[in-house]
Amino acid sequence: MNEFNKRMERESIKRFGDRRVVFGDGRKNAEIMLIGEAPGSEEEKQGRPFVGKAGKNLDEFLEIVGLDRDSLYISNVCKLRPFKLSPKTGKPINRAPDKEELDFFVPLLHEEIKIVSPKLIVTLGNFALQYVLMDKSVKIGECHGQLTEHDEMKIFPLYHPASVIYDRAKRPIYLEDLHKLREIL
């Protein structure tokens, strides 16, 4: 994994400058891999995925499911914080990854999945689900909480932990899906 990360960082610097790459984190031979969209500001500062607000919800997720973060491998589709400057404040705010970022990082994500070789991939949100399956027509609202197989990978789609922050109505669905995941494990 170290060689993979070094190569990714070198190639990323050539393409995007010295923006901080947030590598996947956890056990390199983990049975379960969690994949989100992209790092936010706190993840960029700390250099680890899921340590900001969504990370707090992820900690609750892990507790409900009965998993320890150290037993997992956690990553994102995009390894750089995608941002734009706020028109109001002029400060960086998050945005969805753009085509250039996706063209660069999606093949690396699939290489990372092969290296980790998990028994189960848990996608966190619509974005991660679409880029793991390589199918933009699939929607999280239609398949969350349902174990599926794709290219010999077992995938369990969940709403992104941050979605529960912004849409409290999803919380009961999210919790029900977590209990389904616990049963599968």
TORPA-4810 file (N, C-alpha, C, O; in nm, 3 decimals):
<nodes>
NODE_1_0.082_-0.119_0.000_0.000_0.000_0.000_0.087_0.126_0.000_0.050_0.226_-0.060_M
NODE_2_0.200_0.120_0.066_0.288_0.238_0.070_0.333_0.280_-0.069_0.335_0.399_-0.100_N
NODE_3_0.369_0.182_-0.154_0.411_0.215_-0.290_0.295_0.276_-0.369_0.315_0.371_-0.445_E
NODE_4_0.176_0.221_-0.350_0.057_0.274_-0.416_0.034_0.419_-0.373_0.011_0.506_-0.458_F
NODE_5_0.040_0.446_-0.242_0.019_0.582_-0.191_0.125_0.679_-0.242_0.094_0.792_-0.279_N
NODE_6_0.251_0.635_-0.245_0.359_0.722_-0.295_0.337_0.756_-0.442_0.354_0.871_-0.483_K
NODE_7_0.299_0.656_-0.522_0.274_0.680_-0.664_0.155_0.774_-0.682_0.160_0.867_-0.763_R
NODE_8_0.048_0.750_-0.606_-0.070_0.836_-0.615_-0.035_0.980_-0.579_-0.080_1.073_-0.646_M
NODE_9_0.043_0.998_-0.475_0.081_1.133_-0.434_0.165_1.202_-0.541_0.142_1.318_-0.573_E
NODE_10_0.263_1.131_-0.597_0.347_1.189_-0.703_0.263_1.232_-0.823_0.276_1.343_-0.874_R
NODE_11_0.175_1.141_-0.867_0.091_1.171_-0.982_-0.008_1.283_-0.952_-0.036_1.366_-1.039_E
NODE_12_-0.059_1.286_-0.831_-0.153_1.391_-0.790_-0.086_1.528_-0.790_-0.146_1.627_-0.834_S
NODE_13_0.037_1.535_-0.741_0.110_1.662_-0.738_0.132_1.713_-0.880_0.118_1.833_-0.907_I
NODE_14_0.167_1.622_-0.972_0.184_1.662_-1.112_0.056_1.723_-1.169_0.060_1.819_-1.246_K
NODE_15_-0.056_1.666_-1.131_-0.186_1.705_-1.188_-0.252_1.821_-1.116_-0.310_1.909_-1.179_R
NODE_16_-0.244_1.822_-0.981_-0.322_1.918_-0.902_-0.238_2.010_-0.815_-0.293_2.087_-0.736_F
NODE_17_-0.108_2.004_-0.826_-0.023_2.087_-0.741_-0.006_2.025_-0.604_-0.022_1.904_-0.587_G
NODE_18_0.025_2.106_-0.507_0.060_2.054_-0.374_-0.060_2.041_-0.280_-0.042_2.044_-0.158_D
NODE_19_-0.181_2.028_-0.333_-0.297_2.004_-0.247_-0.278_1.873_-0.172_-0.222_1.778_-0.227_R
NODE_20_-0.324_1.867_-0.048_-0.302_1.749_0.036_-0.387_1.630_-0.007_-0.510_1.640_-0.016_R
NODE_21_-0.322_1.521_-0.032_-0.389_1.395_-0.063_-0.429_1.330_0.069_-0.348_1.317_0.160_V
NODE_22_-0.556_1.289_0.077_-0.604_1.217_0.195_-0.617_1.070_0.155_-0.714_1.031_0.091_V
NODE_23_-0.519_0.992_0.195_-0.515_0.851_0.160_-0.619_0.773_0.239_-0.670_0.819_0.341_F
NODE_24_-0.650_0.652_0.189_-0.731_0.561_0.266_-0.659_0.528_0.396_-0.537_0.544_0.407_G
NODE_25_-0.736_0.482_0.494_-0.681_0.463_0.628_-0.737_0.335_0.688_-0.856_0.306_0.676_D
NODE_26_-0.651_0.258_0.753_-0.698_0.140_0.824_-0.616_0.017_0.791_-0.506_0.026_0.738_G
NODE_27_-0.674_-0.098_0.823_-0.607_-0.227_0.797_-0.597_-0.250_0.648_-0.695_-0.239_0.575_R
NODE_28_-0.479_-0.283_0.605_-0.455_-0.302_0.461_-0.520_-0.429_0.407_-0.544_-0.439_0.286_K
NODE_29_-0.548_-0.525_0.493_-0.614_-0.648_0.449_-0.751_-0.662_0.517_-0.794_-0.772_0.551_N
NODE_30_-0.817_-0.549_0.536_-0.946_-0.547_0.606_-1.051_-0.626_0.529_-1.052_-0.629_0.406_A
NODE_31_-1.139_-0.690_0.603_-1.249_-0.762_0.541_-1.359_-0.666_0.495_-1.436_-0.697_0.405_E
NODE_32_-1.365_-0.548_0.559_-1.468_-0.449_0.526_-1.401_-0.318_0.487_-1.313_-0.268_0.557_I
NODE_33_-1.444_-0.263_0.374_-1.393_-0.135_0.325_-1.510_-0.039_0.314_-1.612_-0.070_0.252_M
NODE_34_-1.496_0.078_0.374_-1.596_0.184_0.365_-1.546_0.287_0.265_-1.429_0.324_0.268_L
NODE_35_-1.634_0.334_0.177_-1.595_0.431_0.075_-1.695_0.546_0.075_-1.815_0.526_0.060_I
NODE_36_-1.642_0.666_0.091_-1.721_0.788_0.084_-1.690_0.867_-0.041_-1.628_0.815_-0.134_G
NODE_37_-1.734_0.994_-0.044_-1.718_1.078_-0.163_-1.580_1.142_-0.171_-1.504_1.115_-0.264_E
NODE_38_-1.548_1.227_-0.073_-1.424_1.305_-0.077_-1.398_1.363_0.060_-1.491_1.377_0.140_A
NODE_39_-1.274_1.398_0.088_-1.245_1.460_0.217_-1.302_1.602_0.226_-1.315_1.672_0.125_P
NODE_40_-1.334_1.642_0.347_-1.373_1.780_0.375_-1.257_1.855_0.437_-1.144_1.809_0.434_G
NODE_41_-1.286_1.971_0.493_-1.177_2.055_0.546_-1.104_1.989_0.663_-0.981_1.997_0.671_S
NODE_42_-1.177_1.925_0.754_-1.112_1.863_0.870_-1.029_1.743_0.827_-0.920_1.720_0.879_E
NODE_43_-1.080_1.666_0.731_-1.005_1.552_0.679_-0.877_1.600_0.611_-0.772_1.538_0.625_E
NODE_44_-0.888_1.709_0.538_-0.771_1.766_0.471_-0.666_1.811_0.576_-0.546_1.787_0.557_E
NODE_45_-0.711_1.874_0.683_-0.619_1.918_0.789_-0.548_1.800_0.855_-0.426_1.802_0.875_K
NODE_46_-0.626_1.696_0.889_-0.571_1.583_0.963_-0.510_1.475_0.874_-0.434_1.391_0.921_Q
NODE_47_-0.543_1.478_0.745_-0.489_1.379_0.653_-0.548_1.241_0.669_-0.485_1.141_0.634_G
NODE_48_-0.671_1.233_0.723_-0.741_1.105_0.744_-0.885_1.119_0.700_-0.946_1.224_0.719_R
NODE_49_-0.942_1.014_0.640_-1.083_1.020_0.601_-1.177_1.009_0.721_-1.147_0.942_0.819_P
NODE_50_-1.290_1.076_0.711_-1.399_1.068_0.809_-1.356_1.103_0.951_-1.371_1.022_1.043_F
NODE_51_-1.302_1.223_0.968_-1.269_1.270_1.102_-1.344_1.398_1.137_-1.335_1.444_1.251_V
NODE_52_-1.418_1.456_1.044_-1.495_1.578_1.069_-1.634_1.543_1.123_-1.650_1.445_1.196_G
NODE_53_-1.733_1.626_1.087_-1.871_1.604_1.134_-1.924_1.468_1.091_-1.985_1.396_1.170_K
NODE_54_-1.900_1.432_0.966_-1.946_1.301_0.919_-1.873_1.189_0.993_-1.928_1.081_1.011_A
NODE_55_-1.750_1.215_1.035_-1.674_1.117_1.111_-1.738_1.087_1.245_-1.733_0.973_1.293_G
NODE_56_-1.798_1.188_1.307_-1.869_1.165_1.434_-1.989_1.073_1.411_-2.015_0.983_1.491_K
NODE_57_-2.061_1.096_1.301_-2.172_1.007_1.269_-2.121_0.867_1.233_-2.186_0.767_1.262_N
NODE_58_-2.005_0.862_1.169_-1.945_0.732_1.135_-1.910_0.656_1.263_-1.928_0.534_1.269_L
NODE_59_-1.861_0.725_1.364_-1.830_0.659_1.492_-1.956_0.596_1.552_-1.951_0.485_1.604_D
NODE_60_-2.069_0.669_1.543_-2.196_0.615_1.592_-2.235_0.492_1.509_-2.280_0.392_1.564_E
NODE_61_-2.219_0.502_1.379_-2.247_0.391_1.286_-2.168_0.268_1.329_-2.224_0.158_1.339_F
NODE_62_-2.038_0.285_1.353_-1.952_0.172_1.390_-1.996_0.109_1.521_-1.994_-0.013_1.537_L
NODE_63_-2.036_0.193_1.615_-2.082_0.143_1.745_-2.210_0.060_1.729_-2.222_-0.048_1.787_E
NODE_64_-2.304_0.110_1.650_-2.431_0.039_1.628_-2.406_-0.096_1.561_-2.466_-0.197_1.597_I
NODE_65_-2.318_-0.097_1.462_-2.291_-0.218_1.386_-2.198_-0.313_1.461_-2.190_-0.431_1.429_V
NODE_66_-2.127_-0.261_1.561_-2.037_-0.344_1.639_-1.901_-0.361_1.575_-1.837_-0.466_1.589_G
NODE_67_-1.856_-0.258_1.505_-1.726_-0.262_1.440_-1.629_-0.165_1.505_-1.669_-0.063_1.562_L
NODE_68_-1.502_-0.196_1.494_-1.395_-0.111_1.543_-1.327_-0.048_1.422_-1.292_-0.119_1.327_D
NODE_69_-1.309_0.082_1.424_-1.248_0.153_1.310_-1.114_0.090_1.271_-1.080_0.087_1.152_R
NODE_70_-1.039_0.042_1.367_-0.907_-0.017_1.339_-0.916_-0.148_1.260_-0.816_-0.193_1.204_D
NODE_71_-1.033_-0.209_1.255_-1.048_-0.334_1.182_-1.090_-0.312_1.036_-1.098_-0.407_0.958_S
NODE_72_-1.117_-0.187_1.000_-1.167_-0.152_0.867_-1.062_-0.083_0.783_-0.954_-0.047_0.830_L
NODE_73_-1.097_-0.065_0.657_-1.020_0.024_0.569_-1.120_0.126_0.519_-1.225_0.089_0.464_Y
NODE_74_-1.090_0.255_0.536_-1.181_0.363_0.501_-1.115_0.453_0.397_-1.000_0.494_0.413_I
NODE_75_-1.189_0.481_0.291_-1.134_0.564_0.184_-1.244_0.650_0.123_-1.358_0.650_0.169_S
NODE_76_-1.208_0.722_0.018_-1.300_0.806_-0.057_-1.277_0.786_-0.206_-1.170_0.742_-0.248_N
NODE_77_-1.378_0.818_-0.284_-1.364_0.815_-0.429_-1.256_0.914_-0.471_-1.162_0.878_-0.542_V
NODE_78_-1.270_1.038_-0.428_-1.173_1.145_-0.458_-1.083_1.161_-0.336_-1.132_1.163_-0.223_C
NODE_79_-0.954_1.173_-0.357_-0.859_1.178_-0.245_-0.814_1.321_-0.211_-0.735_1.340_-0.119_K
NODE_80_-0.864_1.420_-0.284_-0.837_1.561_-0.253_-0.967_1.627_-0.212_-1.074_1.584_-0.255_L
NODE_81_-0.958_1.730_-0.130_-1.078_1.805_-0.094_-1.121_1.889_-0.215_-1.050_1.981_-0.254_R
NODE_82_-1.237_1.859_-0.273_-1.288_1.945_-0.379_-1.352_2.069_-0.315_-1.439_2.057_-0.230_P
NODE_83_-1.309_2.185_-0.357_-1.363_2.306_-0.296_-1.374_2.417_-0.400_-1.316_2.412_-0.509_F
NODE_84_-1.453_2.517_-0.362_-1.462_2.642_-0.438_-1.462_2.752_-0.334_-1.482_2.727_-0.216_K
NODE_85_-1.440_2.874_-0.378_-1.442_2.986_-0.285_-1.584_3.038_-0.270_-1.654_3.058_-0.369_L
NODE_86_-1.625_3.058_-0.148_-1.758_3.109_-0.120_-1.770_3.252_-0.173_-1.684_3.335_-0.146_S
NODE_87_-1.877_3.281_-0.248_-1.894_3.419_-0.296_-1.917_3.518_-0.181_-1.887_3.637_-0.195_P
NODE_88_-1.970_3.469_-0.069_-1.998_3.557_0.045_-1.873_3.586_0.128_-1.847_3.701_0.164_K
NODE_89_-1.797_3.480_0.158_-1.684_3.496_0.251_-1.548_3.489_0.183_-1.448_3.535_0.239_T
NODE_90_-1.542_3.433_0.063_-1.414_3.415_-0.004_-1.334_3.297_0.051_-1.220_3.275_0.010_G
NODE_91_-1.394_3.222_0.145_-1.326_3.107_0.205_-1.364_2.980_0.129_-1.469_2.975_0.066_K
NODE_92_-1.278_2.877_0.136_-1.308_2.752_0.067_-1.431_2.683_0.127_-1.447_2.674_0.248_P
NODE_93_-1.518_2.635_0.038_-1.632_2.552_0.078_-1.632_2.427_-0.009_-1.583_2.429_-0.122_I
NODE_94_-1.688_2.319_0.043_-1.689_2.192_-0.029_-1.778_2.201_-0.154_-1.874_2.277_-0.159_N
NODE_95_-1.742_2.120_-0.253_-1.822_2.102_-0.374_-1.805_1.957_-0.416_-1.721_1.885_-0.361_R
NODE_96_-1.884_1.913_-0.511_-1.868_1.777_-0.564_-1.740_1.771_-0.647_-1.701_1.870_-0.708_A
NODE_97_-1.675_1.656_-0.651_-1.557_1.641_-0.737_-1.593_1.668_-0.884_-1.701_1.633_-0.930_P
NODE_98_-1.500_1.731_-0.954_-1.524_1.762_-1.096_-1.471_1.649_-1.185_-1.411_1.553_-1.137_D
NODE_99_-1.493_1.663_-1.314_-1.456_1.559_-1.411_-1.306_1.528_-1.406_-1.268_1.411_-1.408_K
NODE_100_-1.223_1.630_-1.399_-1.078_1.607_-1.395_-1.038_1.526_-1.273_-0.958_1.433_-1.283_E
NODE_101_-1.094_1.561_-1.157_-1.063_1.489_-1.034_-1.112_1.344_-1.043_-1.042_1.252_-1.002_E
NODE_102_-1.231_1.325_-1.096_-1.287_1.190_-1.109_-1.208_1.106_-1.209_-1.178_0.990_-1.182_L
NODE_103_-1.175_1.164_-1.323_-1.096_1.091_-1.422_-0.964_1.043_-1.364_-0.914_0.937_-1.400_D
NODE_104_-0.908_1.122_-1.273_-0.780_1.086_-1.210_-0.799_0.984_-1.098_-0.727_0.884_-1.093_F
NODE_105_-0.894_1.008_-1.008_-0.903_0.928_-0.886_-0.986_0.800_-0.896_-0.959_0.705_-0.823_F
NODE_106_-1.086_0.793_-0.983_-1.170_0.673_-0.988_-1.089_0.549_-1.025_-1.105_0.446_-0.960_V
NODE_107_-1.002_0.553_-1.128_-0.920_0.434_-1.154_-0.831_0.397_-1.036_-0.807_0.279_-1.010_P
NODE_108_-0.782_0.497_-0.964_-0.700_0.470_-0.846_-0.783_0.406_-0.735_-0.733_0.319_-0.663_L
NODE_109_-0.909_0.448_-0.721_-0.998_0.385_-0.622_-1.014_0.236_-0.654_-1.007_0.152_-0.564_L
NODE_110_-1.036_0.205_-0.779_-1.056_0.064_-0.816_-0.927_-0.018_-0.797_-0.933_-0.136_-0.763_H
NODE_111_-0.815_0.045_-0.818_-0.687_-0.021_-0.788_-0.673_-0.043_-0.637_-0.628_-0.149_-0.593_E
NODE_112_-0.712_0.058_-0.560_-0.706_0.049_-0.414_-0.797_-0.064_-0.364_-0.759_-0.138_-0.274_E
NODE_113_-0.916_-0.078_-0.422_-1.008_-0.185_-0.384_-0.942_-0.321_-0.410_-0.953_-0.412_-0.328_I
NODE_114_-0.875_-0.336_-0.523_-0.808_-0.463_-0.555_-0.696_-0.492_-0.456_-0.676_-0.607_-0.416_K
NODE_115_-0.623_-0.388_-0.416_-0.513_-0.407_-0.320_-0.567_-0.451_-0.184_-0.516_-0.546_-0.125_I
NODE_116_-0.669_-0.382_-0.135_-0.726_-0.415_-0.004_-0.800_-0.549_-0.012_-0.794_-0.629_0.081_V
NODE_117_-0.868_-0.574_-0.123_-0.941_-0.698_-0.148_-1.038_-0.732_-0.034_-1.030_-0.840_0.024_S
NODE_118_-1.130_-0.639_-0.002_-1.223_-0.665_0.108_-1.328_-0.768_0.070_-1.357_-0.790_-0.048_P
NODE_119_-1.385_-0.830_0.172_-1.496_-0.923_0.149_-1.626_-0.846_0.128_-1.718_-0.894_0.061_K
NODE_120_-1.634_-0.725_0.187_-1.754_-0.642_0.177_-1.714_-0.496_0.163_-1.629_-0.446_0.236_L
NODE_121_-1.777_-0.429_0.067_-1.759_-0.284_0.050_-1.888_-0.218_0.094_-1.996_-0.253_0.047_I
NODE_122_-1.877_-0.122_0.185_-1.992_-0.042_0.227_-1.974_0.095_0.164_-1.882_0.170_0.198_V
NODE_123_-2.064_0.127_0.070_-2.057_0.258_0.007_-2.139_0.355_0.091_-2.248_0.323_0.136_T
NODE_124_-2.084_0.473_0.111_-2.148_0.575_0.193_-2.197_0.687_0.102_-2.121_0.778_0.067_L
NODE_125_-2.322_0.679_0.064_-2.382_0.781_-0.021_-2.392_0.742_-0.167_-2.331_0.645_-0.212_G
NODE_126_-2.470_0.822_-0.238_-2.498_0.800_-0.380_-2.371_0.804_-0.464_-2.350_0.720_-0.551_N
NODE_127_-2.288_0.902_-0.436_-2.168_0.925_-0.514_-2.076_0.803_-0.511_-2.033_0.754_-0.615_F
NODE_128_-2.046_0.756_-0.390_-1.957_0.639_-0.376_-2.019_0.517_-0.443_-1.949_0.441_-0.510_A
NODE_129_-2.148_0.498_-0.426_-2.216_0.385_-0.488_-2.201_0.388_-0.640_-2.167_0.287_-0.701_L
NODE_130_-2.225_0.503_-0.700_-2.218_0.515_-0.846_-2.077_0.489_-0.899_-2.062_0.426_-1.003_Q
NODE_131_-1.974_0.536_-0.829_-1.838_0.519_-0.880_-1.775_0.385_-0.844_-1.679_0.343_-0.908_Y
NODE_132_-1.826_0.318_-0.742_-1.782_0.181_-0.718_-1.844_0.089_-0.823_-1.776_0.002_-0.878_V
NODE_133_-1.972_0.110_-0.852_-2.041_0.028_-0.953_-2.013_0.075_-1.095_-2.038_0.002_-1.192_L
NODE_134_-1.959_0.197_-1.109_-1.938_0.259_-1.240_-2.070_0.266_-1.317_-2.077_0.230_-1.435_M
NODE_135_-2.173_0.314_-1.248_-2.306_0.325_-1.305_-2.375_0.448_-1.245_-2.421_0.445_-1.131_D
NODE_136_-2.380_0.556_-1.322_-2.440_0.680_-1.272_-2.593_0.673_-1.264_-2.655_0.763_-1.207_K
NODE_137_-2.654_0.569_-1.320_-2.800_0.560_-1.316_-2.851_0.502_-1.183_-2.968_0.520_-1.149_S
NODE_138_-2.765_0.435_-1.109_-2.807_0.375_-0.982_-2.826_0.486_-0.878_-2.748_0.582_-0.873_V
NODE_139_-2.929_0.472_-0.797_-2.962_0.574_-0.696_-2.967_0.510_-0.558_-3.026_0.403_-0.539_K
NODE_140_-2.905_0.575_-0.463_-2.900_0.524_-0.325_-3.039_0.506_-0.267_-3.063_0.412_-0.190_I
NODE_141_-3.132_0.593_-0.303_-3.268_0.584_-0.251_-3.339_0.457_-0.293_-3.435_0.415_-0.228_G
NODE_142_-3.293_0.394_-0.401_-3.356_0.273_-0.452_-3.290_0.145_-0.399_-3.351_0.038_-0.402_E
NODE_143_-3.166_0.154_-0.350_-3.097_0.030_-0.313_-3.027_0.033_-0.177_-2.956_-0.061_-0.143_C
NODE_144_-3.045_0.140_-0.100_-2.981_0.145_0.032_-3.028_0.027_0.117_-3.143_-0.016_0.109_H
NODE_145_-2.936_-0.022_0.197_-2.970_-0.130_0.289_-2.990_-0.266_0.225_-3.042_-0.357_0.289_G
NODE_146_-2.949_-0.281_0.097_-2.965_-0.408_0.026_-2.830_-0.458_-0.021_-2.761_-0.390_-0.097_Q
NODE_147_-2.792_-0.576_0.023_-2.666_-0.636_-0.020_-2.676_-0.671_-0.168_-2.774_-0.731_-0.212_L
NODE_148_-2.575_-0.633_-0.243_-2.571_-0.662_-0.386_-2.433_-0.713_-0.424_-2.336_-0.693_-0.350_T
NODE_149_-2.423_-0.777_-0.537_-2.294_-0.821_-0.588_-2.270_-0.757_-0.722_-2.361_-0.741_-0.803_E
NODE_150_-2.144_-0.721_-0.747_-2.104_-0.659_-0.872_-1.957_-0.693_-0.896_-1.872_-0.667_-0.811_H
NODE_151_-1.928_-0.750_-1.011_-1.790_-0.788_-1.045_-1.722_-0.864_-0.931_-1.608_-0.835_-0.894_D
NODE_152_-1.794_-0.961_-0.875_-1.744_-1.045_-0.767_-1.717_-0.970_-0.637_-1.648_-1.020_-0.548_E
NODE_153_-1.773_-0.850_-0.625_-1.762_-0.773_-0.501_-1.899_-0.771_-0.434_-2.001_-0.754_-0.500_M
NODE_154_-1.901_-0.788_-0.302_-2.024_-0.771_-0.226_-2.028_-0.625_-0.181_-1.933_-0.573_-0.122_K
NODE_155_-2.141_-0.561_-0.209_-2.154_-0.418_-0.181_-2.281_-0.395_-0.100_-2.388_-0.447_-0.133_I
NODE_156_-2.268_-0.316_0.007_-2.382_-0.279_0.090_-2.391_-0.127_0.088_-2.312_-0.061_0.155_F
NODE_157_-2.487_-0.070_0.013_-2.501_0.076_0.006_-2.573_0.134_0.128_-2.677_0.083_0.170_P
NODE_158_-2.517_0.239_0.181_-2.579_0.315_0.291_-2.586_0.461_0.251_-2.508_0.509_0.169_L
NODE_159_-2.682_0.532_0.310_-2.679_0.677_0.298_-2.549_0.726_0.361_-2.497_0.662_0.453_Y
NODE_160_-2.498_0.835_0.314_-2.376_0.893_0.370_-2.405_0.940_0.513_-2.512_0.996_0.538_H
NODE_161_-2.312_0.919_0.606_-2.335_0.965_0.744_-2.367_1.114_0.753_-2.441_1.156_0.843_P
NODE_162_-2.315_1.195_0.662_-2.344_1.339_0.664_-2.489_1.368_0.624_-2.545_1.469_0.665_A
NODE_163_-2.550_1.279_0.545_-2.688_1.305_0.502_-2.782_1.310_0.621_-2.883_1.381_0.618_S
NODE_164_-2.749_1.235_0.727_-2.832_1.235_0.847_-2.820_1.369_0.921_-2.912_1.411_0.991_V
NODE_165_-2.707_1.435_0.905_-2.688_1.568_0.965_-2.781_1.669_0.899_-2.843_1.751_0.966_I
NODE_166_-2.788_1.662_0.766_-2.862_1.763_0.689_-3.008_1.728_0.666_-3.088_1.816_0.635_Y
NODE_167_-3.044_1.602_0.680_-3.182_1.558_0.658_-3.220_1.460_0.769_-3.203_1.339_0.755_D
NODE_168_-3.270_1.514_0.880_-3.303_1.433_0.998_-3.409_1.327_0.969_-3.418_1.227_1.041_R
NODE_169_-3.489_1.346_0.866_-3.593_1.248_0.831_-3.531_1.116_0.784_-3.596_1.012_0.788_A
NODE_170_-3.405_1.120_0.739_-3.338_0.996_0.694_-3.284_0.913_0.811_-3.248_0.797_0.792_K
NODE_171_-3.279_0.970_0.928_-3.218_0.900_1.041_-3.281_0.763_1.069_-3.207_0.666_1.086_R
NODE_172_-3.415_0.751_1.076_-3.473_0.617_1.102_-3.436_0.515_0.993_-3.411_0.399_1.023_P
NODE_173_-3.433_0.558_0.867_-3.397_0.469_0.756_-3.250_0.427_0.771_-3.216_0.310_0.755_I
NODE_174_-3.166_0.525_0.801_-3.023_0.502_0.820_-2.999_0.400_0.932_-2.921_0.306_0.916_Y
NODE_175_-3.069_0.418_1.045_-3.054_0.327_1.158_-3.103_0.186_1.123_-3.042_0.087_1.162_L
NODE_176_-3.214_0.177_1.050_-3.265_0.047_1.007_-3.163_-0.024_0.917_-3.141_-0.144_0.930_E
NODE_177_-3.102_0.053_0.826_-3.000_-0.005_0.737_-2.878_-0.053_0.815_-2.819_-0.155_0.782_D
NODE_178_-2.841_0.022_0.918_-2.728_-0.020_1.002_-2.757_-0.153_1.071_-2.669_-0.238_1.082_L
NODE_179_-2.880_-0.170_1.115_-2.917_-0.297_1.180_-2.916_-0.412_1.079_-2.880_-0.524_1.113_H
NODE_180_-2.955_-0.384_0.955_-2.946_-0.486_0.848_-2.799_-0.525_0.825_-2.766_-0.642_0.809_K
NODE_181_-2.713_-0.423_0.822_-2.570_-0.451_0.803_-2.516_-0.534_0.918_-2.437_-0.626_0.897_L
NODE_182_-2.557_-0.502_1.038_-2.511_-0.580_1.155_-2.551_-0.727_1.140_-2.474_-0.816_1.174_R
NODE_183_-2.672_-0.752_1.091_-2.718_-0.890_1.071_-2.633_-0.961_0.966_-2.602_-1.080_0.981_E
NODE_184_-2.596_-0.890_0.862_-2.513_-0.949_0.755_-2.375_-0.987_0.809_-2.319_-1.090_0.773_I
NODE_185_-2.322_-0.900_0.895_-2.188_-0.925_0.949_-2.191_-1.039_1.047_-2.087_-1.075_1.103_L
</nodes>
